[in-house]
Amino acid sequence: MLIALNLKDLQKENLDLKRKLSIAKIWMEREVKSQVDKISKKEFSQMPPKTKDAYI
């Protein structure tokens, strides 16, 4: 009985951790995309006009 209870607790904890990992993964992907976009905009704004024209 004790083993079955521990197994159920571990399975519940495993599901909870998988859910939290999924949420963290989605958040991290969004954060990385945001930072890449921010860096790209900063680099583009610092380019000389001729380089910007060639870039576009």
PDB file of N, CA, C and O in Angstrom:
ATOM      1  N   MET A   1       0.823  -1.200   0.000  1.00  0.00           N
ATOM      2  CA  MET A   1       0.000   0.000   0.000  1.00  0.00           C
ATOM      3  C   MET A   1       0.864   1.261   0.000  1.00  0.00           C
ATOM      4  O   MET A   1       0.592   2.212  -0.732  1.00  0.00           O
ATOM      5  N   LEU A   2       1.894   1.254   0.819  1.00  0.00           N
ATOM      6  CA  LEU A   2       2.783   2.406   0.900  1.00  0.00           C
ATOM      7  C   LEU A   2       3.495   2.641  -0.428  1.00  0.00           C
ATOM      8  O   LEU A   2       3.675   3.785  -0.847  1.00  0.00           O
ATOM      9  N   ILE A   3       3.898   1.561  -1.084  1.00  0.00           N
ATOM     10  CA  ILE A   3       4.585   1.680  -2.376  1.00  0.00           C
ATOM     11  C   ILE A   3       3.641   2.248  -3.426  1.00  0.00           C
ATOM     12  O   ILE A   3       4.044   3.097  -4.221  1.00  0.00           O
ATOM     13  N   ALA A   4       2.399   1.795  -3.443  1.00  0.00           N
ATOM     14  CA  ALA A   4       1.413   2.297  -4.403  1.00  0.00           C
ATOM     15  C   ALA A   4       1.162   3.781  -4.181  1.00  0.00           C
ATOM     16  O   ALA A   4       1.028   4.539  -5.142  1.00  0.00           O
ATOM     17  N   LEU A   5       1.098   4.196  -2.935  1.00  0.00           N
ATOM     18  CA  LEU A   5       0.884   5.604  -2.615  1.00  0.00           C
ATOM     19  C   LEU A   5       2.075   6.437  -3.084  1.00  0.00           C
ATOM     20  O   LEU A   5       1.900   7.502  -3.676  1.00  0.00           O
ATOM     21  N   ASN A   6       3.268   5.955  -2.821  1.00  0.00           N
ATOM     22  CA  ASN A   6       4.459   6.670  -3.261  1.00  0.00           C
ATOM     23  C   ASN A   6       4.530   6.739  -4.776  1.00  0.00           C
ATOM     24  O   ASN A   6       4.933   7.758  -5.335  1.00  0.00           O
ATOM     25  N   LEU A   7       4.140   5.654  -5.445  1.00  0.00           N
ATOM     26  CA  LEU A   7       4.144   5.630  -6.902  1.00  0.00           C
ATOM     27  C   LEU A   7       3.170   6.661  -7.447  1.00  0.00           C
ATOM     28  O   LEU A   7       3.491   7.380  -8.393  1.00  0.00           O
ATOM     29  N   LYS A   8       1.984   6.739  -6.860  1.00  0.00           N
ATOM     30  CA  LYS A   8       0.995   7.728  -7.307  1.00  0.00           C
ATOM     31  C   LYS A   8       1.502   9.148  -7.051  1.00  0.00           C
ATOM     32  O   LYS A   8       1.325  10.037  -7.884  1.00  0.00           O
ATOM     33  N   ASP A   9       2.127   9.349  -5.906  1.00  0.00           N
ATOM     34  CA  ASP A   9       2.690  10.669  -5.599  1.00  0.00           C
ATOM     35  C   ASP A   9       3.768  11.047  -6.611  1.00  0.00           C
ATOM     36  O   ASP A   9       3.824  12.186  -7.073  1.00  0.00           O
ATOM     37  N   LEU A  10       4.611  10.095  -6.946  1.00  0.00           N
ATOM     38  CA  LEU A  10       5.686  10.358  -7.905  1.00  0.00           C
ATOM     39  C   LEU A  10       5.130  10.620  -9.301  1.00  0.00           C
ATOM     40  O   LEU A  10       5.634  11.484 -10.019  1.00  0.00           O
ATOM     41  N   GLN A  11       4.104   9.884  -9.686  1.00  0.00           N
ATOM     42  CA  GLN A  11       3.486  10.106 -10.992  1.00  0.00           C
ATOM     43  C   GLN A  11       2.834  11.484 -11.047  1.00  0.00           C
ATOM     44  O   GLN A  11       2.929  12.180 -12.058  1.00  0.00           O
ATOM     45  N   LYS A  12       2.174  11.876  -9.960  1.00  0.00           N
ATOM     46  CA  LYS A  12       1.552  13.205  -9.894  1.00  0.00           C
ATOM     47  C   LYS A  12       2.620  14.296  -9.966  1.00  0.00           C
ATOM     48  O   LYS A  12       2.464  15.284 -10.683  1.00  0.00           O
ATOM     49  N   GLU A  13       3.691  14.106  -9.224  1.00  0.00           N
ATOM     50  CA  GLU A  13       4.785  15.078  -9.238  1.00  0.00           C
ATOM     51  C   GLU A  13       5.418  15.158 -10.627  1.00  0.00           C
ATOM     52  O   GLU A  13       5.770  16.241 -11.094  1.00  0.00           O
ATOM     53  N   ASN A  14       5.558  14.018 -11.277  1.00  0.00           N
ATOM     54  CA  ASN A  14       6.128  13.977 -12.617  1.00  0.00           C
ATOM     55  C   ASN A  14       5.262  14.769 -13.603  1.00  0.00           C
ATOM     56  O   ASN A  14       5.786  15.538 -14.410  1.00  0.00           O
ATOM     57  N   LEU A  15       3.953  14.586 -13.540  1.00  0.00           N
ATOM     58  CA  LEU A  15       3.047  15.342 -14.409  1.00  0.00           C
ATOM     59  C   LEU A  15       3.140  16.838 -14.131  1.00  0.00           C
ATOM     60  O   LEU A  15       3.150  17.650 -15.056  1.00  0.00           O
ATOM     61  N   ASP A  16       3.208  17.193 -12.859  1.00  0.00           N
ATOM     62  CA  ASP A  16       3.314  18.601 -12.480  1.00  0.00           C
ATOM     63  C   ASP A  16       4.619  19.212 -12.998  1.00  0.00           C
ATOM     64  O   ASP A  16       4.627  20.337 -13.499  1.00  0.00           O
ATOM     65  N   LEU A  17       5.703  18.477 -12.879  1.00  0.00           N
ATOM     66  CA  LEU A  17       6.995  18.977 -13.361  1.00  0.00           C
ATOM     67  C   LEU A  17       7.013  19.094 -14.885  1.00  0.00           C
ATOM     68  O   LEU A  17       7.598  20.032 -15.426  1.00  0.00           O
ATOM     69  N   LYS A  18       6.380  18.153 -15.577  1.00  0.00           N
ATOM     70  CA  LYS A  18       6.291  18.238 -17.042  1.00  0.00           C
ATOM     71  C   LYS A  18       5.505  19.475 -17.460  1.00  0.00           C
ATOM     72  O   LYS A  18       5.870  20.155 -18.419  1.00  0.00           O
ATOM     73  N   ARG A  19       4.423  19.764 -16.736  1.00  0.00           N
ATOM     74  CA  ARG A  19       3.616  20.948 -17.035  1.00  0.00           C
ATOM     75  C   ARG A  19       4.431  22.221 -16.813  1.00  0.00           C
ATOM     76  O   ARG A  19       4.407  23.135 -17.638  1.00  0.00           O
ATOM     77  N   LYS A  20       5.143  22.273 -15.705  1.00  0.00           N
ATOM     78  CA  LYS A  20       5.972  23.446 -15.409  1.00  0.00           C
ATOM     79  C   LYS A  20       7.088  23.607 -16.434  1.00  0.00           C
ATOM     80  O   LYS A  20       7.412  24.726 -16.832  1.00  0.00           O
ATOM     81  N   LEU A  21       7.671  22.500 -16.859  1.00  0.00           N
ATOM     82  CA  LEU A  21       8.723  22.547 -17.870  1.00  0.00           C
ATOM     83  C   LEU A  21       8.178  23.077 -19.188  1.00  0.00           C
ATOM     84  O   LEU A  21       8.835  23.873 -19.859  1.00  0.00           O
ATOM     85  N   SER A  22       6.993  22.643 -19.555  1.00  0.00           N
ATOM     86  CA  SER A  22       6.366  23.112 -20.788  1.00  0.00           C
ATOM     87  C   SER A  22       6.131  24.623 -20.739  1.00  0.00           C
ATOM     88  O   SER A  22       6.390  25.330 -21.713  1.00  0.00           O
ATOM     89  N   ILE A  23       5.646  25.103 -19.612  1.00  0.00           N
ATOM     90  CA  ILE A  23       5.414  26.545 -19.445  1.00  0.00           C
ATOM     91  C   ILE A  23       6.737  27.305 -19.526  1.00  0.00           C
ATOM     92  O   ILE A  23       6.820  28.340 -20.189  1.00  0.00           O
ATOM     93  N   ALA A  24       7.760  26.798 -18.858  1.00  0.00           N
ATOM     94  CA  ALA A  24       9.071  27.455 -18.872  1.00  0.00           C
ATOM     95  C   ALA A  24       9.665  27.466 -20.275  1.00  0.00           C
ATOM     96  O   ALA A  24      10.288  28.449 -20.677  1.00  0.00           O
ATOM     97  N   LYS A  25       9.480  26.386 -21.019  1.00  0.00           N
ATOM     98  CA  LYS A  25      10.003  26.293 -22.385  1.00  0.00           C
ATOM     99  C   LYS A  25       9.340  27.335 -23.287  1.00  0.00           C
ATOM    100  O   LYS A  25      10.017  28.018 -24.057  1.00  0.00           O
ATOM    101  N   ILE A  26       8.030  27.453 -23.190  1.00  0.00           N
ATOM    102  CA  ILE A  26       7.300  28.441 -23.988  1.00  0.00           C
ATOM    103  C   ILE A  26       7.766  29.852 -23.631  1.00  0.00           C
ATOM    104  O   ILE A  26       7.994  30.676 -24.516  1.00  0.00           O
ATOM    105  N   TRP A  27       7.907  30.127 -22.333  1.00  0.00           N
ATOM    106  CA  TRP A  27       8.347  31.449 -21.898  1.00  0.00           C
ATOM    107  C   TRP A  27       9.757  31.747 -22.413  1.00  0.00           C
ATOM    108  O   TRP A  27      10.032  32.848 -22.890  1.00  0.00           O
ATOM    109  N   MET A  28      10.648  30.755 -22.314  1.00  0.00           N
ATOM    110  CA  MET A  28      12.034  30.951 -22.731  1.00  0.00           C
ATOM    111  C   MET A  28      12.129  31.172 -24.241  1.00  0.00           C
ATOM    112  O   MET A  28      12.907  32.014 -24.689  1.00  0.00           O
ATOM    113  N   GLU A  29      11.354  30.435 -25.028  1.00  0.00           N
ATOM    114  CA  GLU A  29      11.356  30.642 -26.479  1.00  0.00           C
ATOM    115  C   GLU A  29      10.904  32.059 -26.813  1.00  0.00           C
ATOM    116  O   GLU A  29      11.490  32.717 -27.673  1.00  0.00           O
ATOM    117  N   ARG A  30       9.867  32.523 -26.136  1.00  0.00           N
ATOM    118  CA  ARG A  30       9.367  33.882 -26.358  1.00  0.00           C
ATOM    119  C   ARG A  30      10.426  34.905 -25.964  1.00  0.00           C
ATOM    120  O   ARG A  30      10.627  35.895 -26.668  1.00  0.00           O
ATOM    121  N   GLU A  31      11.100  34.672 -24.850  1.00  0.00           N
ATOM    122  CA  GLU A  31      12.129  35.591 -24.366  1.00  0.00           C
ATOM    123  C   GLU A  31      13.314  35.653 -25.332  1.00  0.00           C
ATOM    124  O   GLU A  31      13.834  36.735 -25.603  1.00  0.00           O
ATOM    125  N   VAL A  32      13.738  34.516 -25.844  1.00  0.00           N
ATOM    126  CA  VAL A  32      14.861  34.478 -26.786  1.00  0.00           C
ATOM    127  C   VAL A  32      14.492  35.224 -28.067  1.00  0.00           C
ATOM    128  O   VAL A  32      15.289  36.015 -28.572  1.00  0.00           O
ATOM    129  N   LYS A  33      13.294  34.980 -28.596  1.00  0.00           N
ATOM    130  CA  LYS A  33      12.856  35.689 -29.808  1.00  0.00           C
ATOM    131  C   LYS A  33      12.824  37.193 -29.575  1.00  0.00           C
ATOM    132  O   LYS A  33      13.229  37.971 -30.439  1.00  0.00           O
ATOM    133  N   SER A  34      12.347  37.595 -28.419  1.00  0.00           N
ATOM    134  CA  SER A  34      12.280  39.012 -28.082  1.00  0.00           C
ATOM    135  C   SER A  34      13.671  39.637 -28.030  1.00  0.00           C
ATOM    136  O   SER A  34      13.884  40.729 -28.557  1.00  0.00           O
ATOM    137  N   GLN A  35      14.607  38.953 -27.402  1.00  0.00           N
ATOM    138  CA  GLN A  35      15.966  39.478 -27.288  1.00  0.00           C
ATOM    139  C   GLN A  35      16.668  39.525 -28.645  1.00  0.00           C
ATOM    140  O   GLN A  35      17.400  40.474 -28.928  1.00  0.00           O
ATOM    141  N   VAL A  36      16.454  38.517 -29.481  1.00  0.00           N
ATOM    142  CA  VAL A  36      17.051  38.509 -30.822  1.00  0.00           C
ATOM    143  C   VAL A  36      16.508  39.682 -31.627  1.00  0.00           C
ATOM    144  O   VAL A  36      17.263  40.364 -32.321  1.00  0.00           O
ATOM    145  N   ASP A  37      15.200  39.920 -31.538  1.00  0.00           N
ATOM    146  CA  ASP A  37      14.588  41.041 -32.246  1.00  0.00           C
ATOM    147  C   ASP A  37      15.152  42.369 -31.738  1.00  0.00           C
ATOM    148  O   ASP A  37      15.437  43.270 -32.527  1.00  0.00           O
ATOM    149  N   LYS A  38      15.310  42.483 -30.438  1.00  0.00           N
ATOM    150  CA  LYS A  38      15.856  43.706 -29.834  1.00  0.00           C
ATOM    151  C   LYS A  38      17.287  43.964 -30.322  1.00  0.00           C
ATOM    152  O   LYS A  38      17.639  45.096 -30.654  1.00  0.00           O
ATOM    153  N   ILE A  39      18.102  42.917 -30.362  1.00  0.00           N
ATOM    154  CA  ILE A  39      19.488  43.041 -30.830  1.00  0.00           C
ATOM    155  C   ILE A  39      19.516  43.423 -32.303  1.00  0.00           C
ATOM    156  O   ILE A  39      20.304  44.277 -32.708  1.00  0.00           O
ATOM    157  N   SER A  40      18.664  42.795 -33.105  1.00  0.00           N
ATOM    158  CA  SER A  40      18.616  43.099 -34.539  1.00  0.00           C
ATOM    159  C   SER A  40      18.238  44.555 -34.780  1.00  0.00           C
ATOM    160  O   SER A  40      18.848  45.230 -35.609  1.00  0.00           O
ATOM    161  N   LYS A  41      17.234  45.035 -34.057  1.00  0.00           N
ATOM    162  CA  LYS A  41      16.813  46.431 -34.213  1.00  0.00           C
ATOM    163  C   LYS A  41      17.931  47.386 -33.803  1.00  0.00           C
ATOM    164  O   LYS A  41      18.148  48.407 -34.456  1.00  0.00           O
ATOM    165  N   LYS A  42      18.635  47.058 -32.731  1.00  0.00           N
ATOM    166  CA  LYS A  42      19.728  47.914 -32.263  1.00  0.00           C
ATOM    167  C   LYS A  42      20.849  47.951 -33.299  1.00  0.00           C
ATOM    168  O   LYS A  42      21.365  49.020 -33.624  1.00  0.00           O
ATOM    169  N   GLU A  43      21.222  46.784 -33.813  1.00  0.00           N
ATOM    170  CA  GLU A  43      22.287  46.730 -34.819  1.00  0.00           C
ATOM    171  C   GLU A  43      21.878  47.481 -36.083  1.00  0.00           C
ATOM    172  O   GLU A  43      22.692  48.191 -36.673  1.00  0.00           O
ATOM    173  N   PHE A  44      20.621  47.328 -36.500  1.00  0.00           N
ATOM    174  CA  PHE A  44      20.149  48.008 -37.700  1.00  0.00           C
ATOM    175  C   PHE A  44      20.156  49.521 -37.507  1.00  0.00           C
ATOM    176  O   PHE A  44      20.524  50.262 -38.419  1.00  0.00           O
ATOM    177  N   SER A  45      19.754  49.979 -36.332  1.00  0.00           N
ATOM    178  CA  SER A  45      19.713  51.421 -36.086  1.00  0.00           C
ATOM    179  C   SER A  45      21.110  52.037 -36.047  1.00  0.00           C
ATOM    180  O   SER A  45      21.260  53.239 -36.268  1.00  0.00           O
ATOM    181  N   GLN A  46      22.133  51.227 -35.768  1.00  0.00           N
ATOM    182  CA  GLN A  46      23.499  51.736 -35.702  1.00  0.00           C
ATOM    183  C   GLN A  46      24.235  51.630 -37.038  1.00  0.00           C
ATOM    184  O   GLN A  46      25.380  52.067 -37.147  1.00  0.00           O
ATOM    185  N   MET A  47      23.593  51.058 -38.046  1.00  0.00           N
ATOM    186  CA  MET A  47      24.247  50.929 -39.354  1.00  0.00           C
ATOM    187  C   MET A  47      24.291  52.281 -40.058  1.00  0.00           C
ATOM    188  O   MET A  47      23.395  53.108 -39.890  1.00  0.00           O
ATOM    189  N   PRO A  48      25.337  52.496 -40.846  1.00  0.00           N
ATOM    190  CA  PRO A  48      25.362  53.711 -41.663  1.00  0.00           C
ATOM    191  C   PRO A  48      24.252  53.646 -42.720  1.00  0.00           C
ATOM    192  O   PRO A  48      23.812  52.556 -43.086  1.00  0.00           O
ATOM    193  N   PRO A  49      23.797  54.806 -43.211  1.00  0.00           N
ATOM    194  CA  PRO A  49      22.685  54.826 -44.177  1.00  0.00           C
ATOM    195  C   PRO A  49      22.914  53.956 -45.424  1.00  0.00           C
ATOM    196  O   PRO A  49      21.989  53.289 -45.889  1.00  0.00           O
ATOM    197  N   LYS A  50      24.122  53.960 -45.958  1.00  0.00           N
ATOM    198  CA  LYS A  50      24.376  53.147 -47.155  1.00  0.00           C
ATOM    199  C   LYS A  50      24.200  51.660 -46.861  1.00  0.00           C
ATOM    200  O   LYS A  50      23.665  50.911 -47.679  1.00  0.00           O
ATOM    201  N   THR A  51      24.647  51.255 -45.708  1.00  0.00           N
ATOM    202  CA  THR A  51      24.514  49.848 -45.327  1.00  0.00           C
ATOM    203  C   THR A  51      23.048  49.496 -45.121  1.00  0.00           C
ATOM    204  O   THR A  51      22.610  48.406 -45.490  1.00  0.00           O
ATOM    205  N   LYS A  52      22.286  50.419 -44.531  1.00  0.00           N
ATOM    206  CA  LYS A  52      20.858  50.178 -44.338  1.00  0.00           C
ATOM    207  C   LYS A  52      20.157  49.996 -45.677  1.00  0.00           C
ATOM    208  O   LYS A  52      19.317  49.109 -45.832  1.00  0.00           O
ATOM    209  N   ASP A  53      20.508  50.843 -46.648  1.00  0.00           N
ATOM    210  CA  ASP A  53      19.893  50.732 -47.972  1.00  0.00           C
ATOM    211  C   ASP A  53      20.199  49.379 -48.604  1.00  0.00           C
ATOM    212  O   ASP A  53      19.321  48.763 -49.208  1.00  0.00           O
ATOM    213  N   ALA A  54      21.419  48.921 -48.472  1.00  0.00           N
ATOM    214  CA  ALA A  54      21.802  47.626 -49.027  1.00  0.00           C
ATOM    215  C   ALA A  54      21.125  46.491 -48.262  1.00  0.00           C
ATOM    216  O   ALA A  54      20.812  45.445 -48.832  1.00  0.00           O
ATOM    217  N   TYR A  55      20.906  46.705 -46.992  1.00  0.00           N
ATOM    218  CA  TYR A  55      20.292  45.681 -46.136  1.00  0.00           C
ATOM    219  C   TYR A  55      18.826  45.464 -46.504  1.00  0.00           C
ATOM    220  O   TYR A  55      18.317  44.344 -46.492  1.00  0.00           O
ATOM    221  N   ILE A  56      18.174  46.567 -46.828  1.00  0.00           N
ATOM    222  CA  ILE A  56      16.747  46.502 -47.173  1.00  0.00           C
ATOM    223  C   ILE A  56      16.650  46.011 -48.587  1.00  0.00           C
ATOM    224  O   ILE A  56      15.547  45.868 -49.117  1.00  0.00           O
TER     225      ILE A  56
END
